[in-house]
């Protein structure tokens, strides 16, 4: 029977204590967007910033709505199959899930001003679409060698002078460290007794049969600056996470057609965030004893941005178009909610107690009365340039380039000050500029029937030596992180256009790889420098197959 210690603190505590919750991994998750929208837009790889004429372009280049000459209303539905394959040492695991979704609904109201006036059309539009899906499962297991999550717990406990009566309420104590201490998986080595025969500390932890779990021979000993140490690794680790939710985007657009040569647009974007993550981490030692740590995390809130766009047809008798767009940062106001539980079965020789003999539970149940930490978050600026060209009435070609400097993201407190998040903002250099290239084409076999294809490539947001750096007073207890690499989207589509009714179908295949780590350890070398180490990377391949169907009417 394992000793169970459950943690969940009333939200009102967070309003008076400057506890730390977020990391750059949370920020990167909120910054990126999926290729999603109408089936025509997705089928062309999203490369319609200069071509315009599609409702989804108000989210990339707002001027694209200026090309509408009639009103339009549409909606889209989708079905996605998600896949995750992880490889750690000789262990290969797969997790596959599928789900249906309501992806898109929008309209454009086209208002003609005149044929002979410079201002030809003033158009208004609205579009809702799922900007980001967080749906993902992840599993890994295997022997971690000379690494242990308890080393990270001990490191976080390094500067603690005393736990006090209510350590979870103390803004100077991290929850990971106090959970480890209450679960008996880290200990203050100043209480160890020295064995005269060996000159080394005796083992403190044994299994239920009295066999030592920790053996100093041939194993690294992590000792924190505060003389706390963790369990010495012996066996396997098991990890599982489930991520759910997404970001909903609502765009409100106004656009202008000037002489059928210049198109200008402005979009006000509103965002709703609903992200949840559950993690289960277990270390099992050679005696089949050990501990497991569970975390429940949730980020909710809203945000807004403003997008400016222009499309220019520089040559009067040429269909060639140039598109330019700038998006302000998205300004989010968010709540981070968390709770955690640790369960262990080790015995403490100092007290003679076995953890299985004692069950301790915090006052509240995870997920019912969590710690709530409010914060503001600002994404990077977005810069977009696009090209479009049509050949007669049969072929349309689009190309697009977009840039965001992820290292410029900012965390702030609810009053707009960044001083409370000095540590988080100091870690953003682990991120870098992200480049996105979109290519697409549409070919009309006959005026009513079109074939489409596209490609979308996005570079990595993280430097490959980036890691999840939890400060000493963090309330985060999920220690895992993944450094994702570049992403590719391959798309195909078909479409029908009648005199009023239209229907489009698109298929998208997305894939990217990442290096996953369940935690990171920090060691002090002989000259006093901190050396960051982690278990061997778990090689992960993520895929998503999505089918989108759009129906609409122009009038």
N, C-alpha and C positions, 0 to 999 in steps of 0.2 A: 504493500500500500504506500502511495507516495504522499509526502507532505505537500499540501496545497496551500498556496498563498495567492489570493485574488485581490486585484487592485482596480478600483474605479472611484474617482474623487468628484464631488459635486462641482458643477461648472462655476459656481460663484467664487470658488477659490482662485480661479485663474485671473479674475479681474483685479486681484490685489497682489499677485505674485508674478514677477517677471520671468516665468519659466520659459524654456526654449523648446520649440517643437519642430520647426521646419528645417529641411536641408535643400541643397541645390537639386537633388533628385526629385523632390516634390515640385520645385519650380520648373524644371525641364518638362515634367509630365503635364503641367498646366500650360506650357508655352506652345508645344507642338500641336498641329492639326492634321486630321486625316484628309485624304482626297475623297470628298463626298459632295453630293448635291444632286442635280438632275442626272438622268441616265445619259443624256447627250453630253453634258459637261464631263462626266466621269469617263465616258467612252472615248473622248478626245484627250484624256490624260490631264484635264484641267487647263489645257493650253489655249484658253479663249480670252485672255486679257485684252488683246488687240482686236480680235474678231468680234467680240461682243454678241449681242442678240440672244443671250441666254440668261435666265433669271439668276443662276448661280454666280454670274460674274460680278454681281453687286458686292460679293464678299471678297473678291480679289482685285478687280478694277471697277469701281463704281460707275465709270463712264460707259461701260458696256451696255447699260440699260438705255442709254440715249439712242441706240440704234433701233429700238423698237418703234414700229410705225402703226402698230395695233395693240390693243390690250390683250393680256394673257393671264391665264390662271392654270395652275398645275399642282400635282402632288406625286410623291414618290414613295415606294415601299421597297424593302430590301430583305435579303436573307444572307447571313454570313456564317462561314465555317472557320473556326479559329484552331490553329494547331501550334503546339510547342514541343520541341524535341530537345532534351538536355542530355549531355554526355559528360560524366565526371569519372575519370579513370576508366574502369571497365563497366560502369553502370550507365545504361541508356534507358531513359524514361520518356514516355510520350503522354501528352494530355491534349485531347481533341474535344471541342465543344461547338455547338451550332445554335443559332438563334435567329428569329425573325425580328424586324425592326421597322418602325415608321420613320423615314429618313428626311423627308423634305415636303414643304408646302409653301406656295408663294403666289404672288400675282404682280402684274404690272398694269398700271393705268396710263395709257398713252394719250396725251393731250396735244393735238395739232394746233399750232399757232398760225401758220400760213405758209404758202408756197414761195412768196416773193420777199418775205421779211428775213433778215439775217437769222433770227431765232425761229427755227422750224418746229421743234417739238420741246415740250416740257413734260417729262415722264416721272411718275411716282411708282415706287415699288416696295414690296415687303417680301421677305423670305425667311423661313425657318429651316434650319437643317442641323443634323447631328455633327458638330464640328470635331468631336473626339470620342472614341469609344475606348474605355479602360478595360474592357473584358479580356481577362487573361488568367490562366492557371499555370503554375510553375512547380515542378518537383525536382529534387535532387537528393542523392544519398551517396555515402561512401566514407572511407577513412580519411580524416583530415590531416593525418601525419602529426606534426609538432605544433598544431594550432588548436585553439579552443576559444569558444565564445566567452568562457569565464575569464580569460585573460583581459578581454575588453571590459568586462564588469569590474575586474580588479583595477584596471587602469582608470576607469571613471571614478572609482572610490578613492583614488590616490590622494586627493587633497582634502578629504573629509576628516575633520577633527573629532566629530562625535555624531551619532545618529539622532539623538534626542528622542522625545516621546512620539513625535509625529513626523518622521522623516519625509513622507510623501508630500507633506504640506510645505516643506522647506525649499525655497527657491535655489538654495546652494547645493542641493543633493539631486543627482540624476536618478531616475526611476530604475534604470537598468542595474545600477550598482546596488541599490537597496533591495531589489528583488533577488539579486544574487546572494546578498548577505542573509536575507530572511529565508532563502531556500537552501542555505548552508553549502552553496557551491563556490563561494569565496570566503576567505577567512583572514583575520589579522594574524600574520605570522609571528608577531611579538608574543603571542600566547603559546607558540610551539615550545616543546621541551626538547632540549638537545640530548641526543644519544651519546654518552661518553665513548662508546666503542667506535662510532663512526664520525663523531664530531658534527653530525648533520641533524637537522630537525627530524623528529619522529613524524610518521604519517598521522594526520588528524582524521582523515576520512577512511572508513572501511565499509564493506558491504554488510548485509544482514548476518552473514556467517563469520564475520570477523576478519575476512581477507582484505588486505590493503587495496584501496582503489588507486591511491597515488604512490608512485615509486620514483624517487628522485634519480635513480641510476639510469643514465642514458636518455633522460628526458630534460627538455629545457624548463627552467623554473622562472616563471614571470613574477616579479616582485614590483609592485607599484611604488611610486614615491612615498605613499602613505603606508607602506609595508603591508599591503593586501596582496594575496596571491589567489590564483584560480586553480581549478582542478587540472591535473596533469593529464594530457590526452592519451587515451588508450584505444578507443574503438571507433564506431561509426557515428556519423551524423545523418539525420533525416530532416529534410526541409520541405515544406509545402506552403504555397501562398495562393490566395484567390483574390483577384481584383475585379471590381465591378463598377458600373456607373459610366458617366460620360460628361461632356460639355455640350450644352444646347446653345445654339447661336441664333439670334434674332436680328435681322438686318432691315433697316428702314432707309430707303434710298430716294434721292431726287437727282435727276440728270437732265442735261440740256443738249440739243442738237443745233449747232450753229452752221448754217450754210451747207449742211451735209458734208462738212470737211473737218470740223472740230467738235468733239463730244466731251462734255465735262460732267463729272458726277461726284456726289458726296453721299456717304453711307454712315449712319450712326448704328453701331453694333452693340447689342446687349447680350450678355452671357450668363448662363446658369450652370454652376458646377455641382456635381453630385458624384463623389469618388469614395469608394470604400475598399479597404484592404484587410484581409485576415491572414496572419502568418502563424505557422506552427514549426518550431525548431526543437530538435531533440538530439542530445548527445548521450550515447550508450557506451559504457565502459566494458572492459573485458569480463567483468563479473555480472554483466547484464543489468547492472544498476546504473543510475544516471539521473537526468532531469529533462524536463521539457518546458519550453517557454511559449506562451501563446499571446498574440497581440491583436487587438481590434482597433483599426484606425479609420477615420472618416474626415473628408474635407468637403465642406459645403459653402456656398456663397454665390455672389454675383459680381459682374464686372461690366465695363463698357469700353469702347474705343471709337475712334473716328477715322474713316478712310477717305482719302482724296484720290481722284483719278482723272486721267485725260486720255483721249484717243485722237490722234491727228492723222489725217490723210494728206501727206505733204505735197503730192503731185495730183493735179486736178483730174487728169484722165487716167490715173493709175489706181487700182484697188489696194495698193500697198498701204498698210497702216502701222503706226507706232503707238504703243500704249505705255503710259507711265502711271504709277500709283505709289502712294505712301500711306502706311497705316501707323497711327500713333500707338504707343504701348497700350495694352489692355490693363486697365486699373481695376484690380480685384479687391473686394472686401470679403474675407473668408473666415471660417471657423474650423479649427483643427480639434477633433475629438478623439480621445484615446482611452483605452483600458488594457490591462494585461494580467496574466496569471502565470505563476511558475509552480511546477510540481516536481519534487525531487525525492529520491530514496537513498540517502546516505546516512551514515552513523557518525556521530561526533564523540570521539574517545575522551575529550575533555569533560563532557557532561554525562557520557554514557547513554545519551538518548539516541534512538533511531528515529529518523524523520517519519517513518511510517506509523510510529506510535502517536504522532501529534498531527492534528489537522487545524490549520489556522485560516480563517477567511476574513477578508476585509468587509467593511460594513455594507458594501453595495455590490450588485451583480454587474459583470461586464456588459456594456452596451445599454444599461438602464440609467446610469447616472455617471457619465464619463467626465473626465477632465476636459474642459473646453478652453481652447486658447485662440483668441481672436487676433487676426493680423491682416495687413494689407500686402498685396503683391503686385509688382509692376513688371510686365513682360517687356522684351526688347521692341524697338522700332522695326518696322518691316518696309523694305524697299523693293519695288517690283518694276521690271521693264519687260515689254512683250512686243512681238512682231506678228503681223497677220497678213495673209495674201490669199486672194481668191483667183482661180482660173476659170473664167466664164461663170457659168452657174452650176458647174459640176464638182469642182474641187476647192476645198478650203484647207489652208495650211496654217498652223499656229506654233509659235515658240515663245517660251517665257522663262525668265530668270528672276529669282527672289532671294533676298539676303536678310538674315537676322543675326545679330551678335548676341548669342545667349549669355555671354559673360557680363552683359550690361543689365541683366535682370536685377531687381531690387526687392528686398523685404523691408517692410515698415510696420510700425505699430499702428493701432487704430486712429491715432491722432496725426499720422502722417510723418512721424519722425523715424529715422533709420538707426538712431543710436542704440535702441533696445535690441537691434539685430546686427550689431557690429560683427559678431562672429560669423553669422550666416553669410553676410555680404562679403566678408573677407575670403570666403571659399569659392566665390563665383569664377575666379580665374581657372578653375578646373574645367570650365566650359569654354567653348570657342564659337567662332562664327559658323553659321549653318547656311549652306548654299543649296538651293532647290532649282532644278531644271525640269521644265515640262515641254513635251513635244506632242503634237496631235494633228490628225488629218481627218477629213470627212470627204467621202466621194459619193456623189449621187448617181446611182446606176440609172435611175429614171427620176424625173422631178419629184415623185412622191416617196421614193425609197432610197435610203442612204446607208452606207457602210462607214464605220469609224474605227480608228485605232489610236493608241496613245502610249506614252512612256513618261514616267515621273521618277526622278532620282533626287534623293536628299542625303546630304553628307552627315557624318556623325556629329553629335552635339558635345560629346565628352572626350577629353583627352584620355588615352587608354590607361594612364597611371592615376586617374581620378579615383577617389574613394569616398565612402560615406563617413564624414567626420562628425561624430557626435560630441558636443561639448560636455563638460562635466555636469551641467545641470539640465541636460535634455530630458524631456518626458517621453521621448521616443524609445520604444523597446524593440522595434523591428530593426534589426541590424543589417539586413540584407541589402544589396545594391547590385545593379547591372550596368555596365558600360556598353551601350548599344553602338553598333556600327552603322554604315550607310544603309538606307532603305531604297528599294526599288518597287515601283508599281507598274504593272503591265495591264493594259486595258483594251477591250474590244467592245464594239457596240453596233447596233442596227437601229434604224428609225423609220417611221412612216409619218408623212405629212399630208393631210387632207386639206380641204378648203377651210375647215375650222378645227377639226379634231386632229390630234397628233398623239403618237405613242412611241416610246423609246425603251430599248432594253440594253443594258450594259453589264459586262463582266470585268471584275478587277481582281488581280492576284497581287498581293503585297507580301514582301519577304524582307527580313533583316536578321542579322546575327548579333549576338551580344556575349560578352564575358560576364558571367554571374559569380558573385561571391556571397557567402552567407554572413560574413563579417570581415573586419580587418583588425589586425593586432598591431600595436605599437610597442617596439622594444627599445631599450636604451643600450647603445653599444659602449665600448670601453672608454671612448672619449666624451661620453655624456650626450651624444647626439641621439635623436629619436629616429629609429628605423621602422618604416611601415612595412608590414608583411601580411600575407594572407594565404589561405590554402590555394592550391592550384585552381585556375579558373574553370568553372563549368561552362562548356561550350554549348550555347543555346541557339537554336534556329526557330524563329517565329514566322508563321505564315497566316494569311487571312485570304480566303476566297469569298468574294461578295458579288451577288447578283442584284441589280437595281432595275426597277420597272417604274417608268414615269408615264402618266397620262395627263393630257392637258387640252385646253381649248383656246384658240385665238379668235377675237371678235372686234 
